[in-house]
């Protein structure tokens, strides 16, 4: 069973924020353009990883 809190609560917002940073905010600043685009891309990639991790998440019963 997938975790909607991880996928839609963390993954999707990170992808959106990363895209805004890389494509909208980065080109407006000529001094730090590469750094802003790199950080935005990194946030977006981490958001995709969180999204996929949320889809693959399954609770396992604790056995002791």
C-alpha angles and dihedrals in degrees: 000000000000124000109237091188092061097039101042101021098049111009102050096044090050091052091049094048091046092051092049091050095046100042107027110025099033099063092048094064111063096185099054101024097126094046094048092047091048093050091045091050091047091052090049093050091048088050090055090049091051090047093053092043089054091052092050096043116118129172113239121204114248111244120192 
